[in-house]
Amino acid sequence: MSRTLPRTLQVAAPGTLGSMTPEESRLLDKLDLTRLPRHIAVIMDGNGRWAQRRHLPRVAGHSSGTKSARITIETCARLKIEALTLYAFSVENWRRPKAEIDFLMQLLRDYLRKEMPLIQKNDIRLRFLGRLEELPDGVQRDVREAAEKTAGNQGMTLCVALNYGGRAEIVDAINSILAERNGSHERLTEERLSKYLYTDGLPDPDLLIRTSGEMRVSNFLLWQIAYAEIFVTETLWPDFNRARLLEALLEFQKRERRYGGIREGETSSEKPARVAVQ
């Protein structure tokens, strides 16, 4: 549930996505543009398998995945989604081969440079979530500059989870609270803890999308996704296009969000709905 003040609802115009394929047009026609999620979180999984199936090195999958990121970012911005968070690099990813890590870091730097015109054109504000101080100096400099360049933008907030871990985020939040208490006996509440999370000021995700068919959340936004609707697709991330994103939004609109309550006339013995898998 959102812990931020309500904002004026922004709704995308019907023709906002520009040129579309017949499949995309059909899916968009079914969407209620007034009931889109405020915040979408995405676990971008399957780059390695995509490359393996094509007998390519893993880094080819990462490179191809940037195209899916571009499509997802621009589509969400045009649909007036308030926030989009992409899981780019986890605290566990340091276990990968050094050559792959170096490639991913350079890929991020290149992406920020190449995509900055598109980000500015769509009035997107960049934020980076994670233990950024542990990243290479060049990466730290680039993400800091990207955040500064877009700080005044008023459109969608694009969060890039970089050297991120859900448990690490909660630990960092608690340590920040302890450092400020100075003997205070003020009771810790969910609302107070949320103000120390990396996502302070943003609504919690309404929709979590995971590509590649894996049925786990992988230490991603553990606190924030408490009430998120989860959509899992077998599509590998480099194949995740605008049509697949629209499918996820349509599935989201079929859900009845009760936040632990029950429908009128429903008994508590009824089974909860399952996670949607496409």
HELIX and SHEET records of a PDB file:
HELIX    1   1 PRO A   22  LYS A   30  1                                   9    
HELIX    2   2 ASN A   47  ARG A   53  1                                   7    
HELIX    3   3 ARG A   58  ARG A   78  1                                  21    
HELIX    4   4 VAL A   91  ARG A   95  5                                   5    
HELIX    5   5 LYS A   98  LYS A  121  1                                  24    
HELIX    6   6 LEU A  132  GLU A  134  5                                   3    
HELIX    7   7 ASP A  137  THR A  150  1                                  14    
HELIX    8   8 GLY A  166  ARG A  181  1                                  16    
HELIX    9   9 GLU A  190  SER A  194  1                                   5    
HELIX   10  10 GLN A  224  TYR A  227  5                                   4    
HELIX   11  11 TRP A  237  ASP A  239  5                                   3    
HELIX   12  12 ARG A  242  LYS A  254  1                                  13    
SHEET    1   A 7 ARG A 125  LEU A 129  0                                        
SHEET    2   A 7 THR A 157  TYR A 164  1                                        
SHEET    3   A 7 ALA A  83  SER A  90  1                                        
SHEET    4   A 7 HIS A  39  ILE A  43  1                                        
SHEET    5   A 7 LEU A 207  ARG A 210  1                                        
SHEET    6   A 7 GLU A 229  VAL A 232  1                                        
SHEET    7   A 7 ALA A 276  VAL A 277  1                                        
END                                                                             
